[in-house]
Amino acid sequence: MIKAIIYQSKTGHTKEYAKNLSKELNIPCYSVSDAKEKINKKEEVIYLSWIRATTLVGYKKINKKYQIICLGAVGAYPKSKEYIKQLKEYNHITQELFYFRGGINYEKLNKFYQKLLKLVGKAITMENPRDKEMSRLFETGGNFVNPKNLKPLIEYIKEKMG
């Protein structure tokens, strides 16, 4: 039985998805730091986290501590099967992985991440100048969080729970 949704959020997008998922499935959600006190080791959990340069932040550590039923990866890029496959391979993920588009919130990032993402944005623009949406996202930020994106994960969990 799934005891909790555990999330790691950098700018709030993952937290927003976790709260929506918690409400939809009636399962409590906790940040990684709060989960340490509330959830026992090896309990079944759903883990949601943000993506940093193809790394699902915190996954290795959480995967050793809890029994992850499925994962939610939150990132700035549009959802694609190739990207999900790349994330699974790069992070050595064996569980079911769902991808949710989050966004970029420059106000909640430190100067290092702000500069880094601006450089990434310039590289994306140079590589594909016609991709106006991604150029704009990396230039000014944006929020693509939509609770409807959670539907495949919700259906997966409801099927698992019987």
N, C-alpha and C positions, 0 to 999 in steps of 0.2 A: 504494500500500500504506500502510495506516495505521501511522504510526510510534509514536504515543503517545496516551494520554488525558491531557489537561491540565485541571487543575481549580483553581478559586478557591473557598475555603471560609472562612466567617466563624466558625461555631461548631462545625464538624465534620461536619454532615450531608452536605454535598457531598463531602467527603473520603471519608466512609464509602461513599457510592455509587460514587465513582471507584475505590476499592480493590476493591470487589465486582465492578465491571465489568472491571477489569484482570485479576482472577483468572478471571473467566468467559470472557473473550476472549483471554487470554494475550497481552495488549498492556501494556507498561509504563505506569505513570501517574506524573505529576509535578505538583507544585504549579506555578503560573505562574512563581514565582521560580526554581525548580529547572529548569524547561523552558528558560529562557533559555540555560543552559549545555549542555543535553543535546540539544535539538532544533533543527535548522537551520531557517532561515526558509523558508517556502513548503512545508514538509512537510505531509503529510496527517495530521490529528489529529481526535480527538473532544474537544469542549470541554464541561465541566460547570461550572456556576457557580450562585451563589445569587442570589435576586431581592431587590432593594431598591426598594420602591415602583414596581413594574412595570419596573424596569431590570434587565436581565441584566448583572450586574457584570462588567466587563472585556471584554465581547463585542467592542466596536468595535476595541479595541486588538489583541486576539487575532486577529480576523478580517482585519486588515491584515497581520499577521505570518505567519500560517499558513493553510493550506488546510483549512478546517473541513468535515469530511464530514457531521457532524450535531452537534446540541447537546442537552445535558441541563440543564434549568432546575430548580432545587431551591427550593421555597418552603413557606410555612406553610399556605397555603390548600389545600382539597381540589381534586383534579384536575377540570377541566371543559373541554369543547371551547371554550366562550366565552373562558375565561381564557387558554388556549393561543393562540387567535386574537388576543386583545388583546396578549399578549406579543410575538407575531411582528410585529404591526403597529407597536407602540410602539417596538420595538428595530430595526425594518427588517431582520428576519431573512429570508434567502432559503433557508437550509438547512433540512433536516428538524429539527423541534424536538420534544423529548420532555419531559414534565413529571413530576417526582417530588416527592412530598410529603416534606418534611424535618421541620421543627418549629421550636421556639424554645427556646434554652438560655440562660436569663438569666445563669447563672454565667459564661459566656464572652463576655458583652456588656459594653461600657463603660457608664457611667452615662447618657450621652446616649441610646444605643440602648435601654437599659432603659426610660427615661422615655418615649421616643418610642413604643415598642411598647405600653406600658401605655395611652397616650393613644389609640392606634389601637384597642386592645381595648375601651376605653370607648365609642368611636364605633361600633364594630361592635355592641356590646351595646345601645346606644341605637337603632341602626338596625334591628336584628333581635333583640329580647330572647329569642326562642325558640331561637336558635342557641346552645345551651348548650356544645357542643363548642368552638366558636371562642372564646366568652367565657372558658371555662376555660383554653384554650391561651394566650390573651393575658394571662390573669391569673397563671398559674403556670408556663407553659412546657409543653413536651411533645416527644416524639420519635416520628415516624411513619415513620422509615426502615425500608424492607423490601426486601431484595434481589429479591424477586419482582416489584417494580415495574419493574425493569430489563428484563424480558422483551421488551417491544416494541422497545426499542433494540437489544438483543442479536440479535433476529431480523432487524431491519433491516440491521445490520452483517454478519451471516453471509450474508444474501442478496447484499449488495454485494460481499463478498469471493469469492463463488462457491463 
